Amino acid sequence: MKHYRQLWLGTLGATLFVPQMVLADISGTVFRDFNANGTQDSAEPLVAGVLVKAFDSSGNQCGTTQTTTAGGTPNYSLAGCSGSVRVEFETPASGCQIDKTTDFSALGGDAYGTSVQFLSNGSSGTANFAVHYPGEYGGSAGNTPKLFNVVMRAGDPLASAPAGDESYTANQSTVLASDYFIDSVAATDTPWSKTAAQRQLGHTVLAKASQTGTLWGNAYSAPAKRLFVSAFVRRHAGLGPLGAGGIYMIDPANPNLSANLGFVSLDNLGFPTHAASGTYNIKSNSARSLPAVPAGVPTHDTDAYQQVGKTALGDLDISADGRYLFTVNLYDRKLYRLDLQNPAAPIVPTAAQVTAYDIPNTNCTGTAGEYRPFGIKTHRNKLYVGTVCSGENAAESVVGTSATMKLNVFEYDANNLATAPTLHYSQDLSYRDSTKLHSDNVSGQWFPWKTTYDDIGYNAPLLTDIEFDNQGNMLLGLADRNSYQTGSANYPINSAQTSSRTKYYGNGDIIKLNRDASCHYTPATGAYVNNDFYDDAARWIRTYNPATCGANGSTCHNETPLGGITTHRFGDHNEVVGAANVPVTATSNGYVAWDNTTGAQVRANEIWFDPNYQTSPNSFFGKAGGLGDLETLSEVAPIEIGNRVWLDTDNDCLQDAGENGIPNVQVQLLSGATVVATATTAADGTYYFTNAAGTDTTSKKFGLTQLQPNTAYTVKFPTTVTVSGTAYNLTTATAGGNTLIDSNAPTSGEVTVAAADIPTAGANNHSFDVGYSSVPPPTGCTTITNNASITQSGISDPVAGNNSASAAIQVNCTTPKTDLKLVKTASKTTVRKGDTLTYTLVLENESDVDATGVVVNDKLPTAMTYVSHAPATASYDSTTGNWTVGTLAARQKITLTIDVTVN
């Protein structure tokens, strides 16, 4: 804001006046910037709930505060301002999918202007703002991430096997990676004419069955660049070296197919994932009679039938910062948090670093059945857990129907998991009717869990996965439990039956729940079977034989998802990818990508094909469930700091509208005493430092690997700069209490970037602004520094460098002030009527501070008549008596004269 000075000496005074300005309107878009390029791309949504304010050159708010909307372009418009304006974007303290504790200004502040922008006379009228949640960083524009798939293999993975012989289960792949955008069959192809190599493209083996056994959970840690996978009980498929509670860790960039991948076992830590005896005791692979070579060797594996979904581990997920790994113990039905201690280099947890939390049985009483948890998701400081009410009571009798069974999603505070969660969403399971799913007349509806055997199709629900799309809509992945209880050309569970073989059709689902402005959810519907939003019919039939597979046709393979889903944040793609039955051709498993706007299928890739699924067992599972979860490779969000050096022309220590940036100022980033990089401010006075990849410019330095979150730095500015031949000093620091618009540099020019200023990866901070003015810096200051440190015992701290911090303030400063001296004399001491007389005023600035907006008031008595004045550079109004002097530089003087006649 501008300060006004007024000096009165008898009839004399000095006052600053502000000119009238021209009206202008402001509008723009506030959006999420997933690829950090600073511009809104086609799949980057608008952000609702951000406050937009504008201020004129006097620092007064003009117009009214606007709140951005979720729709419309622009998504805010602000009228009623005039002339040069400062536009401020403010993230609310809390809101639906927007929160100042988790959302930051996006990377690329030089492209969009950061949260404080300046418009000159409304000439452009546009101010856009990019918002960034670090957990949704999708990589730079053009990035192609990897997809990680978990594959189940029949047989005993721990049985001895000759090296390289892939007829043995032990040598078969269980974790695969492929490029995200691979599509194995083009729209003009006929998939049944393609070889397996043509349908199964780009798969890289990351782990073998001998290393992991059967898996479902799948979570990628961006800080560690490691993939975690977890054990799962599936009939006909054996467990790995760590048993039912095993979690394994893989380096996807350097897969080692002979290494010990075991990370931790919940069972070994004292958290059992199955019973010690009885129905839910998991026997060894050999005791289950699982063969080393499964081809042509059918098995009963009777005990595993009831153990599916009730033993071992469910879904797996990891916190955005990589510190905590989460899973569901299907045996005790609790949520588990494992503290990895060092996100960049995970440490195997002990029992002390593992905590179990109760999962509610809400809605699961009476005919709804028992609660069965499985799917989990961490999202924006919340943790979500999915359960189904199974329709089966504690005695394992069927008591419910699809109308009484429920699916439920609970929301936990991820920072306070001990607090009881809230029921975030619930619905019954009657939404799918008995529409035939394919030619074998398998019903599409959901059925209760049961102990009796069904060999064709009996869809028993598991809520296996939870995801959120780019709009914050919730996606639920549902698996068919029975598809993991059965197999391909295998025996029934009755050990006496050896003549019959069974086949099974796995039928899961993906439910899209649209979010409203209050984060309440309602199911999205579409034109497909059971009003599904996504076209989840078998792609090979839907695409290549449309005449036999209408939208609700009976000869389709419909409801083909297998339960695992994933999303990735691209600037130009909005999709969901899911594990699926028959994705490319018949009797196969793989994955399909769906357009998340239309629900249409856009790509698919096959993982395995089972040619003899009705007649002879293999390591595959035909059309039953043979895949677990899938994940995309995520990246740690880069960090950026900046951003502006400006000329504080009115010496108020704030960035006012109309005050220009200062170019060509050298700014240094220091880590301790080491200079990390030097930037030179651009024409608008901006500068940036970032650890993101990119090509350096004069004002922005990329690839600074030494710039890391939760670490202290110094940004150093010169104590004086020269603009148009005039020297300017640092303006007073932290004058206004708003770090986004005040100056941050003390008299030394060294701005402290505290670890708390950039607490996490992606916590971009564009508040390090510095002003220069004609006012000399304060003198006589005393610096007071408050130091704090933490100590701990019994725990190894992997990052000791962030265990102390300090904050310095300056007190008792003397700020130089303007000191004007005025002397007035007359040319004669005695006059008569008709005489001429000259008054002389000498105005002197006796300070080291420029005086601006100076007006001297010298109103003539009625006995005098104005004749002339001098000099011409100072205007005089004889009516008001005001001399308009303007600026009087430090230590300068001006002489004013008025000639009058005596009446």
N, C-alpha and C positions, 0 to 999 in steps of 0.2 A: 504494500500500500504506500501511498505518498503521504509525507508529513508536511504540514504547513507551518512556516515561520512567520511571526509578526513582531515587529519592533516599533515601539512608540516612544518618541522623544518630544514631549509637548504636542505640537501639531504634526509631528513627523511619524511615519510608520513604514514597515516593510511587510508585504504579504505575497504569498504564492497563489496563482490562479491556474485552474485546469481548463483547457479548451473543450468545446463541445465536440462530440464524436458522431460517426455515421452508423446507423443501425445495420446489423448483419445477422443472418440465421446460421445455425450450426447443425449438422447431422452426421451420421456415420453408422458403422457397424461394429459391434463387439462380438468377437468370435473366438472359438477354441482353435489354437494353432498346433496341430498334432505333429507336423513335420518341421516346425521351428524356422520357417522361412519368412515369417513376418507378414504374409499375405494370406487372404482367405481362399482356400482351394475348395473344390466342388463337394468334398465330403466333410468339410469342417463346419460344424453347426454354429448357429448364433447362440449367444449366452444371455439368458434373462437374469434380471436382478441386480445388475451393476448400476451404481449411481453415477450420473454425469452432471457435473457442475461447471459453470463458466464464471470468470471474474474479469472485470474491466481493468484498465491500466492503473486505477486507483486502489485496486485490491478489493473492490466491492463486488459481491455476487450479483450477476445480472441474469435475468430470466429466472425460471424456477428449476429446481433440481428435477432431472428426468431419470426414469428407471428403464433400463433396456428390456426389450420384449424377446420372446422366443421365436417370433416370426416377423416377416416383413423386412424389406431392404430399402432404406436403412432401418435399423431396429431402435433408433432413438432420434428425436428431433428437438432442438432447443432454440426457442425464439426469445427475442426481447433484449439481446445484447447489442453493444455498439462498439465500433472501432476495433482496435486490437483486443484480443481476449486470450486468457489462459484457460484451457479446458482441462479439467481433472476427472479421472475415472477412479471410482472408489469401489472396491470389492466389499460386499457386506460381511459383517462379522459372522453370520451364519445364514444358510439358505439351502434350498433344494439344488444339489449339484453345484453349488458355488459357496465358497467359504474362504475368508482371508487367511485362515490358518493352513489351508492346503493348496490354494490357488495363487499363482504369482503372475507378474507380467511375463509375457512370453519372451523367448530368445529372439534375437533379431530386432532389438529396440530401434536400431537405425533404420529399419524398413517401415515400421508403423508409428514410431514416435513415443513409445512408453506411455505410462499412465498420466503424465503431465505433458501437455502439448500447447503450442502457441500458434494462433492464427492472426495474421496481419489484416485488419480491417475486414475480416470475413471474406477475403478474396477467394479462398477455396471453399470455405464453408463446410469442409469435411474433416473430421477427426475420427479415425478408426483406432480400435484398441484390441490387442490380442491377449487372450487369457491362456494360462498354461497350468495344468495339473501334472506334476512330474511323473506320476504313475501311469499317465497316458501318453508319454512320449513315444512316438512310433518310429523314430529314426528320421534322418534327413530325407528330403524329397528325392524320390527315385529309389529309395531303399527297398531291397527285396529280402525280407526275413526268412528264416528257416521255420518249417513246421516240424514238430517232434511228435511222432506217433508211437503208442505203446501197442505191441502185438502179442497176442496169446498163442501159445503153441501146445498142442496135445503131447502127452507123454511125460517121461521123467527127465527133467533137465539136469539132474545131478548124477545120472548113470554114466559110467565110463563110456567114452566115445573116441573113435579114431580121429585124429586131427583132420579137419577139412571135410569130413564126410557129413553132408547136410541131411542125410536120411535120419541121422540121430537128432533127437530133440535138443540135446546139449549144444549142438553147433548151429542151431537155427536162430535167427534174429528175433529180438524182443523189443528193441528200441530203434526207430528209424528216423532219419532226417531227410527232408526234401525241400526244394525251393517252393515258396508260398504260391507262386503263380503258375506252377506246372498244371497243364491240362492234358491228360493222356490220350484223349480221343477228340478230334475236331468234329464240328457239327456235321460235316459232310461224310464222315467215316461210318462204317458199319463195325461196331466193336467186336462182334463175334468172328469177324474175319481177321482180327489182329492177334498177333502172338502175345504171350504174357509179357515179354520184354517190351512190346510196344504199348501195352496197357499199363504197365507198372514202371513209371518213369522217375528217374532221378533220386532213387532211394539210397541213402548212405547208412550202413549199419553202424550203430553206436554201441550196442551191447548184444550179447548172446544169452540164450536161455541158461546156460551153465553159470553165468554171472549173476542173473537176476531172478530166474524162475518166472512165474506168472505175475503180471502186474496190472494195475488199473490207474493208480494215482500218478500225476505227472505235473511237475512245477519247475519253472525255470527261474534261477536267480540271476538277475542282470549284474549286480555288483560282483558276484563271484564268477560269473560266466559258467555256471554249472547247472546241470539238469538233475533234479531229484525225482525218483520214481519209487513207487511203493507196492508192497505185496498185496495180492488179491486171491481169494479162493474161487476157483472155477472148476467145475467138474471135468474130469479127464485130463486136467493140466496140473503139473506139479509145481510146488513152491521152490524157491531158490535157497541159497546158502543161509540166509538169515531167517527163514521160516515165515510164519504168518504175520509177524510184526516188523518185517524187514523194510528198511528204507535204504536206497542205493543212490550214490552220487556219481555222475558221469561228466566228463569234460568233452562237450560236443565238438570242440575245435580240434581235439587230439584224442580221438577214441582209441582205447586200448582194449582189444578183444580177448586179452588173456589176463588182465589185471583183476585184482580183488576190488570190486566196486562197492562192497558193503560199507555203509555209513553208520547206521545205528539200528538196533532192534528194540522195540518197545518191550517185547517179552524179556529180553536179557536185562532190561533196566527195572524189571519188576512190575510192568504194566501188561498183564496177560491179554492177548488178543484171541484166545480160545480157551476152552475148558481143559482141565487136567485129565478128565476122563468123561466117558459118556458120549452122547450124540454130538456134542460140539467140541470134542477133542479131535484135533487134526492129526492124523497119523502121518508117518513118513511116506514119501513118494513110493517107496518099494512096498510098504504095507498096504498102500492103495492099489497095488498091482499095476502101476503105470509103466508102460513099456519104454525101453530106451529108444526103440525105433517104432513109432506109432503106426506106420503105414501097414494096413491089413491086419492090425491087431486090435480088435474091439475090447473095451473094458466096461465094467459095471460102475466102479467108483461110487458105490452106494452112499457112503457116509457124507461125501461132499455135497450131495443133493440138498440136504437141509442146511448145510453150513454156508451156502452162498448168501451173501447179504447179512449174515449174522455172526461171522467171524472174520478175522484179519482186518485189513484197513480199507477205508473208503477213499474219498477224494483227498487230494493233496494240494496245498496252496502255500504261498509265501508272501510275507508282508512286502510292501512296495520298497522299503529300505533294505530288504534282504536280511533283516535281523532274526525274524521268527518264521519257523516252518510250522504249518498247521495240518492236522489230519483228523479223521474221525476213526475211533476204535469201534468197529461194528459189533464187537462182543460186549463191551460194557456200555456202549451207546453214549460215549462222551467225546467232547471236543478236546484235542490235545494240542498244546503249544510247546514247541521245542525251541529253546534259545540257542541260536547258532553262534552267539557272542561276537563274532567278527564277520560282518556281511561280506567283505571282500575275500576272506579266507575262512570259510565255516569250520568251526571247531566241533568235534563230536560231543554232543551233550551227555552229561551224567544224569542220573535220576533227579538230582537237585535242579537241573535246568529244564525239567519237563513238568508241565502243569496240566492237570485235567480239569475241565469245566463241564458242568451239567448242561444237558440239552433238554429243553422242556418236552413233556408229553402232551402239550396243549392240543386239543381237538381229538386226541387219540384215546377215546374211552368208548365203552359199550360196543355197538356194532361198527364203529369206525375201525376198531382193531388196535393193535400194538403200534407204538411209534418206532419207526426205523429210519435213523439218520444216515446220510451218505455224503451229499454234495456240500462244498464250502466255497466261499469266495471272499477275499479281502478287497475292499474298495473304499477309497476316500475315508480312511480312519474308521471304517466300519468292517465288521466281519459277519458274513451271512452263512447260515447253516440251513440246509434243506432236509425235511423229513417227509415221509409218507405214513399215513395211517393204513396199516397193511390189510385190514379186513379179517385178520387172523388174531384170535385172542391169545392170552398167555399160555393156555393149554394147547395151542396150535390147532384149534378148531376154527373152521371158517364161520364167521359171524356176520360178515358185511357184504355189501355190494358196491359197485362203482359209485352209487349215489350216496353211500354213507362213508366211504373212504375219502381221505383228504390228502392233499399235498400242502405243505406249510413251509414258509421261509421265515426264519428268525433273524433279527438284526441285533448284533452285539456291538458295544462300544469297544473297538479294538484296543483302546488305551486303558480299559477298565473291564476286562472280561469277567471279573468276579460278579459284576452287577448283572442281575437277571436280564436276559434279552427281551425284546419286544417282538410280538408276532407281526411281521411286516406284510405278509401276504398269505392268503389261504383260499383254496377252492376245492370243491369235490371233484371226483374223477369220472363223472358221468358225461363229460363233454364229448367223449368219443362214443359213437353208436356202434351198432352191429354190422355196419357196412363191410362187405367182404373185402379183404385186403388183397386177395389174389385167387387164382383158379382152384386152390385147395379149400376154399370156403372158410378160411380162418377169419374169425370175427375181429373187428377192430377195437372192441371195447376193452376196458381194463377190468381185471378180475382180482379177487383177493389172493393173497399168498396162501399156499396150501402144501401139505406134505405128500399128497398123492401125485402120481406121475402123469404127465401129459407129453406126448411125443410129437405133436404137430405144431400147435400154436395155442398158447395160453398166456396172455399178456399180463404179467404181474409187475406192478410199477416199482421202480427205484428212482428217486430224484437224485441223480448222480452228479449233476454239474450245474453251476450257476455262473453266469457271465453278465456283463453290462456292455451295451453297445455305445456308439459314439454320442448318442443323445441322452445316455443315462437310462435307457429302457432296460428292463431286466429280461434275460433269456434263461430259460430253464431247460436243461437236458434231462430227458427221462429215458431210462433203459428198461428193457424187459428182463426182469430177474430170471425168468424161465429160459431165456436164451443163453444164460451162463450155467444153467442146471442141466442142459442137454448138449448134444453135439452133432456130429455128422457120421451117419452109418454106425453108430455105437449101440451098445446094449441098453435096455431099460435098467432101472435100479434094482429090479428083482434078480438076485444072483442066480436063480434057477432058470431064468430065461436066457437062452443062448442061441436060439434060432432066429429071433426077430431082430431087425435093425431099425433104428429110428432116424428121422430127419426132423429139423425144426426150423421155423421161420421166426427170426427175431424182429420184433416190432416195437420200436421206441418212439420218441417224439421230441420236438423242440417247440416250446411254448414261448411266444413273445408277449411280454407285458409292457404296454405303453405307459410311460410316466406322465403324470400331470404336473402342474406347477408346484404342488405341495408334496411331490414324491409319493403319491398314491398310484397304484398300478391297476390297470384293467387289461384283460386279454385282447390282443390284436386278432382280427379274423381275416380270412382270405377266401379265395375261390376254390381251394383244393379240398381234398377229402376231409370230412368232419370240420369244414370251414377253416382248415389250417391256413395260417399266414404263409408258411413256407411250402413250396412244392417238394414234398418229400417222397414222391413216388420214385420207383427205380428209374434211374436216368436212362438206362439203355432201352427201356420200353417206352417211356414218355417221349424221348427224343427221336427214336428211330422207328417206332411202331405206333404212332399216335392214334391210328384207327382202332387199335385194340385196347387203348388206355385213355379213356376220357377223363375229365376232371374228377368224376366220381365213378369211374368204371370198375367192374368187378374183376377184371383180368390183370389189373396192375399189381405190382408189389408196392403197396402204399405203406406209409409210416415206417420208413426204413432207417431212421436215425438209431444209433446204438447207444447214445447217452453222453458221449464226450463231445464237448463243443469248445470253441475258442473264438476270440475276436482280436483284431489288431487295429491300431489307430493309424490309418493312412490319411494323407491329405486328399486323395482322389479316389479312394475305394471305401465303401461302406458295406461290409460283408460279415457273415458268420460262417465258420467252417465247422463241420461236424463229422465224426466217424459214422459210417453208413454201411448198411447191407446193400449188396448189388449196386455199387456206385457206377460201374462202367458196363459190366456184363454180368451174366447170371452166376450164381453160386460163388460169390466173392465178397470180400470186405475191402473197404478203402475209405476215402473221405470225399465229401462234396462241399463246394462253396456255394452259398446262397446270397443273392442280392438282398441286402437288409432293408431296402426301400420297397422292392416289388415282391420279394419272396421267391423269385425265379432262380432256378439253378444256373450257375455261370461256369463252373469248372468241376472236374472230378479226376481222381487218380486212384488206381487200384493198388492194393497192397498184396493181397494173395487171392488165388483162384483155386477152388476145390473141384476138380473134374469128376470125382466119384462120390459126391456127398451123399448119395442115396444108397450106394452099394458097398463101399469099402471105406473104412476110416483112414484118416491121414493126419498130418499134423495140423490141418486146418479144420474149420468148423462149419463148412458149407454156408448156409444162410442164417446160421445162429450167430450169436455175438462172439466175435473173436478179437475185438479191439478194445482198448481202454481209453483213457483220456488223451487229448492232444493239446499241444501248446504251441505258441509262436515264440520265437526268440525275441526278447525285448532288449532294449539298451538302456543304460543309465543316462538319465537326462543330463545334458551339459549344463553348465552354469555360466552366467554372464553378469558383469557389473559395469556400471557407468554412472552419470552419462553427460553432464553439461557444464560448461564454463561460460559465464555470462557477465555483461557489464551492468553493474548496479548503478544506473544513472541517477537515481534519486536517493541513493545512500540509505535505503531502508532495510537492506540485507535480505530482501525477498525477491524471488523471480517474478517480476511484474510483467503483464502483457505489454508488448512494445519494447521491452528491453532485449537487446540483441545478444546472441551468442558471440563469443570471442574466438576467432580462428587462430590456428598456428601456435597454440599453447602446448608445450610439451608436458605430458602427464606420465608419471612413472608408477608401475605396480611393483611393490617390493614384498618379498617374503623374508622377514627379518631384515638383515642388511643387504640381501641379495636383490638386485634389480631383475625382475622376471621379464618385463617388457616395457617399452616406451611407445606411447601413442601421441600423435599430434592432432589437436582438435580440428574438426572439419569446419567448413564455412559457417555452419550453424552453431558451432561451439561444442559439438558432441564428441564423445570418445567412448570406446568400449574395449573391455578385455573379456575373453571367453576361452574355455577349454574345448569348445566345439571345433570340429574340423572345418576348414575353410581357407580361403586365400586372403592373406593380409592386405589391408589397405593402410593408408597413412593413419587414419583415425580409429581403426578397429584391428585388434590383434587376435588371431585365432590360434587354436591348437596349443594353448598354454597348459600343459599337463600338470604344472606346479600349482595351478589354480584349482583347489579342491574345496568341497563344502565343509562346513564345521571347522574352519581353519581361519586364523587371523592373518590379515595382511595390512599393508599401508599403501595408500594412493597418495603420491607426492606431487604437489603443485608448486610452481614458482611463487615467491612472496610478492613479486611485482610483475606486471605486464605492461607493454606499451601498445596503445591503440591510437593510430593516426598521429603519432608523434607525442602523445601525452602518456605519462606514466601513471599507472593506477596500482593501488595497494589492495591486499585482501580485505574484503568487507568483513564485518563482524560475524562470527560463526553462531549457528543455532539460535538465531534471534527470534524466530517466530513459533517454534514448537512443532512445526510441520516439516519433517526432514525431506519431504518431497519437493518443497519449494524454497527452503532456506539454504544458506551456505554452510558447508560442513567443515571448511578448513580453518584451523586455529592460526595463530600468527606464524607458526613454523611452516605452514603449508602442507603439513602431513596429516592426512585424514586416516583415522583408524577404521579398518573394516573388521569388526569383531566377528568371532566365530558364529555368534548368534545372529549376525546380519545375513549370513548365508548358511543356514543350519543344515540343509539337506541338498542332495543333488537336485538340480532344477529350480532351486530357490533363487531365481534371478533377482538382483537388487539394482535398480536404476536410480537410487536416491543420492548418489555421491556427487552432488553438484557444488560448484564453487563460484562465488561472485567476487568481482573486483570493483572498487569504487575510488572516488577521489578522496575519501576519508582515510586518513592514516590509520593503521591498525591500533587497537587498544594498547596501552602501555601500563607498566606497573602491575601486571597480572601475577597472581600466585597460583601455581598448578597443584591440585590435590588429586592424588591417584589412589583409588580403592582397588586392592588386589584380593582375589578370591581363588581358592584352590580346593580340590577334593582329594581325599585319600580313601582307600578301601583295603580290606583285608580278606584274604582267602580266595580272591578272584583275580585272575590275570586279565589286565586291561590291554587289549590289542592296540589301542590308539591312545597312548599316554600323552601325546602332544596337546590334546584338547582338555586336559584336566585342570587348567588354570585360565583365568581371564582377568582383565583389569579394565577399569574405566577411569578416564581423566577428565577433570573439569577445571576451568579457570575462574578464579574469584578475585574480587577487589581490583578489577580492571578499571582503568580510566579511559573512557572513550572521548577523543577530541571532539570539541563542539565548535560551531561557528561563533565568532565574536566580531560583531560589526561596531565600528566607531563612527559617529557622525559629528561634524563641527560645522556651525553655521555663522557666517559673518555678514555685515552690511557695509557697503562702500562709503556710506555717510552716517554719521551719528545724529545730525540735525538737518531737517529738510523743511521746505516750504511748498505750498500748493503749486503744482505744475513742475516741480523738480523731478528729475529721473534718478532712479536708485537701482543698484545691482546687489542682489543677494547671492552669496557664494556658499555652496554646501560641499564639504569634502567628506566623502564616504569611504572608509577604509576597512578592509577585512584583515583583522589582526590575528587571525587563526591560520592553522595549516589545513583548513577544510574549505573547499569551495562553497560559497553561499549561492544557492539557486533560488529563482523566483523572487528576487528582491524588488520591493516596491517602496519608495520613499514618499511619504505624504507631506506636502508643504502647501497648504491651502492659504491663499493670500487674504489678508484682511480686506474688509469692504472699502477701506480708504485708499486701496491700491488698484491700479489698472494694469493688467498684464500687457507687456509689449513683445518680448521674445525670450527664448531660452537657448542654452547651449550645454553640452554638445548635441549634435543631431542624432547621435547613436542612442541617446536616451530620450524617450518621448515624455512630454509633459502635458497633462490635461488641466487647463486652467480652471475648469469648472469644478472638478473633484479635488484638484491639488495633488494628484498622484503622478510621481515620476516612476516610469517603468524601466527599471535598470536591468532585470534579468539575472544573469549570473555574474557574480563578482569573485574572481579567482582568489585563492589563498594568497595572503600577503600583498594584495593589490589594492589600489585606491582609484577613485574616480571623482572628478570635480564637476559640479553642476552649478550653473548660474541662471538667474532669472532677472530680466530687466523689467522694471515697472515705472509708472508715473504716479505721483502723489496727487490725489483728487482734491 
